[in-house]
Amino acid sequence: MIETPDGFSYFNGFGTNYYTIGTKINDMIVNWKKSKQGLSFDNLKNYSLLDLSMNQLSGEIPTSLGRLKALKILNVSLNNFYGRIPASIGELKNLEGLDLSRNNLSGSIPQSLAMLLQLTILDVSNNKLTGRIPIGSQMDTMNNPNFFANNSGLCGMQIQVLCPEDSSSTKPPEVERKESWFSWEGMVVGYVVAFFVTVAILYLTEHCVPVKPPNHRSQRRRQRV
């Protein structure tokens, strides 16, 4: 349990019943195995829940979060974080819920999040994220468009928005069917034409090439000899 000087705040963003912090990290007192301690990084390594939401925190999300191996829930929503989502979050193998919503995060969602095999909820809505939403493993199940909302630059199968590189290479089914029909039709016509041309050449060679008349002089010479 985490205590704060100003009391508790109830956290139910991921459907849990945990009491979580409602103040800045340097104001917290931790009840750790019945002894109150300050919140140090050594203790953070053992926490399964970290909620820093609604604290007006700013700056970039530290890459050192990837060292909190026991984390199952991480909530940093409703702050002023900016910059990229650190790829090190993909090292939190036990992470089940990740809420990065309502910040000023930019860039792409790191592919490393596909390594989070326990992840069931990912909320990155209301940021400035761009690019393709990662695919693979649990990321293929993140198909709630509300959790990606208000990121006009995002694309991917999870939100059923084609990425620019996909739309330029993808053709409508009607066009593909027509092209395939034309290709087969062209092959058949080519074979037929080649067959008749071959037959015609053989016919002309056999019937139309003039036969050289016999040389009578050479025959007379042979008779004299």
RACOR-V274348 format. One line per field, one symbol per residue. ss: DSSP state (2 for helix, 1 for strand, 0 for the rest). psi: psi as a letter, one per 40 degrees, with the letter a starting at -180 (. if undefined). Layout:
ss->???
psi->???
This chain:
ss->011100001100000000110000222111110011110022220000111000000111002222200000111000011110002222200000111000011110002222200000111000011111000022222000222200001111222010022222200022222222222222222222222222222222222000000002222222220
psi->ihiideaiihhfdefifihiifiideeihhghfehhiihidddddeiehhhfifefiiaihhdedeegdehdhhhfifafiiaihheedeegdehdhhheifafiaaihidddeegeehdhhhfifafiiahhiiibddeegfhddeeifgeeiiiddefhhidddddehiidddddddddddddddddddddddddddddddddddehihhiihddddddddd.
